[in-house]
C-alpha cells in the first residue's frame, strides 16, 4: 500500500513539474506584472513552484495551468497584504551609443501603453494580464480570480475601454506654437 501511495505522489509531482516547465515564461511574466520587479517576480515564481510541488494538482489536466496561476496570484496577494510587495518599477530605456535618443514609434507606443496600463485600476490590470497577455479563456480567468465568468466578460470589456481611454487621454499635451516676434 505504501508503495502505491509513493508512486501516485511521484506521478502527481511529475504532472506539476511538466506544467511548471510549460508555463514558466508566462508565470514569470505574470509575476513580473504583479510585482513590478524582476527579483520579486523570480522570488514569487520560486514560491509558487515550491507550493505547487507540495500540493496535489487538480485531476483534470486542463485545470492545472489555471491552478498554477491561482497559486501565484494568491501568493502575491498574501505578500502584498503583508506590505512586502515591490513598488512597480518604471520601464528602463537605455540610450543608444553616442548618447542620442532615437524615438522609434514602437518604443514610444510601448512606453505609452505601459504608462497607461499602470494608471488602470488594479482589477482592470489583473483581468487584462490574464486574458490579453497570458492568454487565458474567460472561464479559466474566472476560476483564477474566483469570480463568475459573466463578471470576467464585463470586466474585460470595461478594462479594454479604460486602457484605450488612458492611452488616448495620456499625459501628452500639445505645446502652444511660438509666436514670431515682429521686426526680427
N, C-alpha and C positions, 0 to 999 in steps of 0.2 A: 504494500500500500504506500509506503513512504517513497519508494522508487517512482511510482506513478505520479505522485504529487510533485516530486522534483522535476520529472520530465515535463509535466504541464507548466510548471513555473518557468522552466527553461524555454519552452515554446512561446509563452507569453512575453518573456524578455526579448526573444528574437523578433517577435512582431513589433514591439516598441522600438527596438534598435533600428529596424528597417524603416519604420515610419519616421523616426528622427532623421535618419540619413536622407530620405527622400524629401523631407520638408525643412531641412536645416537652414537653407538660404532664406526661405520665406519666413520661417520662425525668427531668424536673426533680423530680417528687415522689419518685421512687425515689432520686435523687441526694441529695435533702434528707434522706430517712430514713437513708441510708447515712452521710452526713457529719455530720448534725445541725446544719448551719448553712446559711443561705440563700446567703451569699457563697461558701462552699466548694462548695455544690451548683451554683451558677452556673459556678464555675471548672471543676468536674468535667464538667458538661454541655458546656461550650465545648471542653474537651479531647477529649471523646467525639466531638463533631461534627467536629473537625479530623481526628481519627484515622479516623473513618468515611469522610470525604470523600477521604482519601488512600489508602484501601484499596479493594479490589474486594469488593462485596457478594455474598452468595450469589445464585445464579442464580434460585432459586425465590423468588417474591415473598413467600410466607408465612413464609419463613425470615429475611427482612430485619429484621423487628421484634425477634425474639429475639436476632439478631446485634447490634443496637444496644445492647440491654440487657446483653449479654455484654461488649461493649466497655466500657460504663460501669462495670459491676461489676469487671472486671479492672483498670481504671484506678484505681478506689477501693482495691482490694486492694494494688496497687503503691504508692499513696500512703500507705496505712495501714502497710504494711511499712516504709516509709522514715520513719515517725514524723511524717508531715505531715498526717495526718487530724485533723480537728477533734474536740473532745470534744462529745458530744451536748449540745445546749442545752436548757434547761428551757423548757417552753411559757410564753410570756409572756401574762399576762392583765391587761388594764388595768381599773382601777376606773372605773365609770361616773361621770358628772358628779355632783357632790355628795359624792364620796368614800366612798360607801357601797357595800359589796359586795352584789351580787344573786346569790343562789345558785339558779341555774336548774338544773333536773335535767339538761338537755342538757350544760351546761358541766361539771357535776360528773362526769357519765358520761364525757365526753371526757377530762378530766384523769385519771380513774381508769384508763381504757383506755390512755392514753399512758404513765402511770407503770408499769402492769403490763407493757406492751409492752417498755419499756426494761429491765425486770428479766429478760426472757427470754434464753435462751441465743442467741448470735448466729445459729446455724444455724436456730433456730426463727423468729427475726425475719426472716431472709432469705427463707425459704420462704413465710411469711405475706405479706411485702411483694409477692413475685412473683405468688402465686396469688390471694390475697384482695383485695389493694389494687391491683395493676397489671393483674389480670385475665388472666394467662397461663394456658393449659391446662397440664395436668401434663407433657405431652411437651415443650412449649416451656420450661417451668421446668427440666426435666431437662437440656435442651440448654444453657441458660444456666449452670446450676450444674455441668455436667459430671458428672452422676450418673445412674444408671438411673432410669427412670420409676417402678418399684416403690419405690425408695428415697424418691422425692418423695412418693408416696402415703402411705407410712407416716410420713414426717417431717411432712407437713401435718397428719395426724391427731394426732400427738403434740404438735405446736406449738399446735393449737387447744385441746387439753386443757390444756396448760401455761398458755396465756393465760387460760382460764377459771379455772383454779386460782389464778393470780396475781391476778386481779380479785377473786375470792371471798375469798381469804386476805389481800388487801392490807394496808396499814399501819393501817387503821382499827381502832380498839379502842373498845369500849363503855366509857364512863366509869362508875364506880360512882355510884349515886344518893347524894345527900347525905342524911344523916340529920337529921331535925329535932331541934333541941335541946328538951329537955323544959323546961317552965315559961317559955317565951319568949313 
